[in-house]
Amino acid sequence: MGRIDSLNLFGKKNYFSVDSGDRTKKNDRKRAKAEPSIPDGMWIKCNTCKAIIYKKEVTEYKLCPNCDAHFRMSPEERIRIICDEGSFKELDAEMEPKNPMDYPDYETVIQKAQKKSGIREGVVTGTCRICEQPAVIAVMDSHFMMGSMGSVVGEKITRAVEYATGHSLPVIIFTTSGGARMQEGIISLMQMAKVSEALGRHDEAGLLYITVLTDPTTGGVTASFAMLGDIILSEPKALIGFAGQRVIKSTIHQDLPEGFQRAEFQLEHGFVDRIVHREKLRGELGDILRLHAVQ
């Protein structure tokens, strides 16, 4: 369509298009040129302070540069900051889950979890040295079905504990879990007793067991091996509990205290021995291992 001339209040010509569709398209083109092109994966959002963070600002410790929140880590990232360089040797690396309860599409769910996390199951176990002190570690992964405890998770942790007992080594388990894995039903719940029994034999042998609770540690993991440590450490503000807050509140019909189920609350009430910042965790573990070293 053509353009119509008009005079504004200052006597100057003002040209405008009668076709609002053309004007909208032109505005869209201008807006597209003005907006910066940001590649995918360059920014992350902190769930604590809600800040948008440039990924390159996040160090190997995965801390929010704005509020110091501890982001969740993969086993590979955890091993890199905790173990002496080149000392980690994985145990039972080839072990993969089956479908013992014939749960529909469970194989597909497992395949997606493996692709997302880059590991075969929800825990990585192995031997290592921490500040030159030997140990056996198990690192659970929240990226694999929210760290849920299935039969392979329980079996790998049990074997790691038994290896440590047989070789007179301390055990450190980094927990992060949503609890038992529903696709494996009662078999998943049985892992609570199996791991706990192995840890009982480890304790009878006079050997050290340390748990490091990370965000989140809940459900059957909390109800069993997460709380059996001789020394229980936690990262700051980690969610630690059994049932969810909504379930508890609807059961007891009472308001819950502020900060309920966070690491600081658990420390105050005696469930956690110490809260350790991630940057200091390796040194803290090294000191504990030296103090309890088997002569």
Secondary structure, 3 states (H helix, E strand, C coil): CCEEEEECCCCCEEEEECCHHHHHHHHHHHHHHHCCCCCCCCEEECCCCCCEEEHHHCCCCCECCCCCCECCCCHHHHHHHHCCCCCCEEECCCCCCCCCCCCCCHHHHHHHHHHHHCCCCCEEEEEEEECCEEEEEEEECCCCHHHCECHHHHHHHHHHHHHHHHCCCCEEEEEEECCECHHHHHHHHHHHHHHHHHHHHHHHCCCCEEEEEEEEECHHHHCCHHHCCCEEEECCCCEECCCCHHHHHHHHCCCCCCCCCEHHHHHHCCCCCEECCHHHHHHHHHHHHHHCCCC
